[in-house]
Amino acid sequence: MPFGLCNAPATFQAMMDHILHDLLEEGVVIYIDDILIYSQTQKEYEILVKEVLARLDKAGLVVNLRKSYFHTLVIEFLGYIISADSIKMTERKVQEVQN
């Protein structure tokens, strides 16, 4: 996103929602440039990842593989630790609330 562009985060979020609209809440969650892909099975996961990457490529967007995680069972996303068993706040967030 160019610096100084008015409403850039909202515009980018709307674009991402448009690109992946039918996958949202069906295995994909997006917050601006953070994309979380989840599924019940490994096969479903692989299909979703391929579809998301294909759509981003078609839209002219790229993924920074150094900042990406694939095939993980536990991930930090927007200040939460998400796993198959639970969703917990990160320790940093807990400390912020306590202080």
TIKE-6673 format. One record per residue: x, y, z of N, C-alpha, C, O in turn; residue in three letters. Coordinates in steps of 0.02 Angstrom, whole numbers, plus 50000, padded with zeros to 5 digits. Example, Ala and Ser with C-alpha at 12.3 -4.5 7.8 and 13.67 -1.06 7.14 Angstrom:
# residues 2
506604971650390506154977550390506604983550390507124983450423ALA
506424988850354506844994750357506455000250394506705005750402SER
# end
This chain:
# residues 99
500424994150000500005000050000500445006250000500925006650039MET
500295010949958500685017249958500565021150022500005021450048PRO
501105024150048501035028250107500655034650091500735037450037PHE
500235036850137499875043050129499225042350091498855047150084GLY
499085036450065498465035450028497885035250077497875031350124LEU
497395039650065496825040150109496415033650107496265031250052CYS
496225031050164495815025050169496135018750140495785014150121ASN
496805018450136497145012750106496985006150141496835001350106ALA
497005005750208496844999250239496134996850223496034991050209PRO
495655001350226494954999450212494874997350139494514992550124ALA
495205000950094495164999250023495494992550010495224988449972THR
496074991250040496424984850031496004979150060495954973850030PHE
495704980250119495274975150149494684973550103494514967650094GLN
494374978650075493814977550029494034973549968493674969249944ALA
494634975149942494894971449884495004964149902494814959649864MET
495314962849960495434955949981494774952149991494714946349972MET
494284955550021493624952450030493314950749963492994945549956ASP
493394955049914493124953849847493474947949813493144943649784HIS
494124947649818494514942349785494344935449814494284930549777ILE
494254935049880494144928649913493444927949943493344924049990LEU
492974931749917492304932349947491964925649962491684924850016HIS
491984920949917491624914649928492004909749972491734904549992ASP
492634911249988493024906850032493014909350105493204905650150LEU
492784915450115492754918250183492284914150226491734912350205LEU
492504912650285492134908550333492034901350310491684897550343GLU
492324899550253492304892650228493014889750230493164885050193GLU
493434892450272494114890150279494624895650271495224894450274GLY
494384901850261494844907550252494594913450294494004915150294VAL
495064916450331494934922550369495454927650348496044925950342VAL
495244933850336495704939050313495644945050358495094947150377ILE
496214947850376496234954450408496784958350373497384957250385TYR
496594962750330497024966850288497494962350248497284959550197ILE
498134961550268498584957350230498764950850266499224947350246ASP
498394949250318498484942850353497934938050331497344939550338ASP
498144932350305497664927350282497764921050322498324918350325ILE
497234918650353497254912450391496824907350354496244908550339LEU
497124901550339496774896250303496734890250350497244888050378ILE
496134887450359496034881850404495564876750372495174878450328TYR
495614870550396495174865350370495154859450417495544859150466SER
494714854850404494654848750444495164843450423495394839650465GLN
495334843350359495794838250334496384841450297496354847150276THR
496914837550290497504839850253497344841150180497574846050151GLN
496934836850150496754837550080496354844050068496494847750021LYS
495874845450111495484851650106495944857650113495864862650077GLU
496414857250159496894862750170497304864050107497374869850086TYR
497564858850077497964859650017497564862749960497824866849923GLU
496944860649953496504863449901496394870849913496424874949867ILE
496244872749976496134879749993496754884049982496704889549955LEU
497334881550002497954885349993498074886549919498224892149899VAL
497994881449878498094882249805497604887249776497784891349734LYS
496984886949798496474891549773496624898749793496574903349752GLU
496804899849856496974906549880497574909349842497554915049819VAL
498094905349835498694907649799498544909149725498804913949698LEU
498124905049694497934906249624497544912749617497664916649570ALA
497094914049663496694920249659497124926349672497044931549639ARG
497584925949719498024931549732498464932849671498574938649652LEU
498714927649640499124928349580498724931549524498964936049489ASP
498114929249514497684931949461497544939349473497474943149425LYS
497514941449536497384948449553498024952649552498004958649564ALA
498584949449536499224953149533499544954249600499974958649607GLY
499344950349650499634950949717500134945449729500094940149698LEU
500614946649771501134941649786501144940049860500914944049902VAL
501404934249876501464931949945502204931749963502614929149926VAL
502374934550021503054934350046503144927750083502904926950139ASN
503474922950051503544916250081503944916350145503844911950187LEU
504384921150155504774921450217504324923350276504494921750333ARG
503764926550263503304928550317502714923650322502264924750362LYS
502724918450282502154913750279502304907350317502884905150322SER
501774904350343501824897950378501314893250347500734895150336TYR
501524887150331501084882150302501104875850345501614874250375PHE
500554872250347500504865850382500674866450456501024862150483HIS
500434871650489500564872350560499924870750599499364871950575THR
500004868050658499434866350700499284871750751498734871950779LEU
499774876150764499684881650811499974887850778500534887650751VAL
499604893450781499834899550748499624905650789499094905650821ILE
500034910850789499844917150819499524921350764499814922350711GLU
498914923750777498534927550728498174933250764497724931950804PHE
498364939350749498044945250776498034945350853497534947250883LEU
498574943350883498634943550956498344937550992498284937651053GLY
498164932450955497894926350985498314920350963498604920350909TYR
498334915251005498634908850989498054904250970497624902751012ILE
498054902050908497504897950883497754890850870498274889950837ILE
497384885950896497544878950883496884875250872496344878250876SER
496934868850858496324864850848495914864350911495304863450909ALA
496244865050969495904864151033495654870651065495164870551102ASP
495984876251049495794882351085496024888651049496414888551002SER
495764894151074495984900851054496144904451119495714905251163ILE
496784906651125497004910051186497344916651167497624917251112LYS
497314921351212497684927551202498424926251210498624921851249MET
498844929951174499574929351183499754932151251499384936251279THR
500324930051277500554932551342500634940151341500494943451390GLU
500864942851286500954950051279500284953651288500254958751322ARG
499754951051259499094954051266498844953451338498534958051364LYS
498974947851369498764946851439499114951951483498804954951527VAL
499764952951472500144957851511499884964951500499844968851548GLN
499704966551438499424973151424498774974351462498664979751489GLU
498354969351465497714969951501497844970551576497534974651610VAL
498304966551602498454966651673498764973351695498644975751750GLN
499164976251651499494982651668499024988351656499204994151667ASN
# end
